[in-house]
Amino acid sequence: MEPLPRGANFMRGKTLWEIALQIAGNPETPYGGNRDLCVVVGSGSGESFTPWLRMATGAAILAHAVARGDVEMAFVNPSGLLTQAYRGVGLFAEPLPVRVVASYPSWDRFVCALRPNLGFATLGATLAARQPLRLSMREDPTHSTRVLVNQIFAAHGVTIDEVLGWGSSLQLNGGPGDERRLHALSAGEVDVVLDEGIRTWLPQALAAGYQLAELDAPVMSQMEALGWRQAIIPAGRYPGLDHDHSCIDFSGWPLYTRESLPDDVAYQVVDALAARADFVPWDQPVFTRVEDLGSDLEATPLDVPLHPGAARWYREHGANV
């Protein structure tokens, strides 16, 4: 398999792709701006372009567009938010007919880290004290972590605005390993960190003495009812973590579609992914093989059914689905 299919048409297509990456990847573009991509396969041989397959990145609520048929497929991070769409809970007022085509493997956890000597063992106890807190979280209010924070706070009977009303403040970040956060951790300038992407910031937080706080059992049960899974960070995974820590699973990036998509289209997408797997920027060493992308594994949690066309591909290639 060649990195680029033969022919001038695909040279032009690859050129357009590189232009799109550069524009969408501009670090000066704010969250909510033109940062997402939609790859469209179709026919441009007439006076207008006729789309056949549209695949996009974007927020979890893009599931509405997939269900309507505005796009055929979309990525979501993490798997738990697609579960909400499937169940019609949390972000979604009613169930959507979404189905998984493939889940890009990503191992991650969402945790709450508390400043040394803050005096609390759980997030619930921290919020119950109603004292001013310096909260470190994402600056994009639509980010999936902010959705989760809102849901966790609601389970505690508060909102972020109410917590700010106690005199609290927000230390906002772009990515989880934002230099602003890392500086604040080293300087002890934040009291509570709420985020995923833990390998980029948690080791530094633990080195600075921050402690991981678990969710109380009733709150965790509410999160599981919304579609989030409870997961473990095993002791020793990071220096300073001397015990298993229970938290919320933030793994898996499902590529999903609607139930009514023709089976052969879903099959072709998985087949294409397998054919060009050597050129996909997998998260190493989490990725194992394409045959595992339709299985309920630690890095690919699946609480939404596979699309029948995708399931047929996995079965034909020896996967246990």
PyMOL commands that set and color helices and strands:
alter all, ss='L'
color gray80, all
select helices_A, chain A and resi 8-24+60-68+79-87+123-128+144-155+160-165+179-187+198-200+202-207+217-226+263-275+277-279+290-292+308-316
alter helices_A, ss='H'
color red, helices_A
select strands_A, chain A and resi 38-43+50-56+73-75+98-104+109-114+134-138+169-173+192-195+211-213+230-233+245-249+253-258
alter strands_A, ss='S'
color yellow, strands_A
deselect
rebuild
show_as cartoon
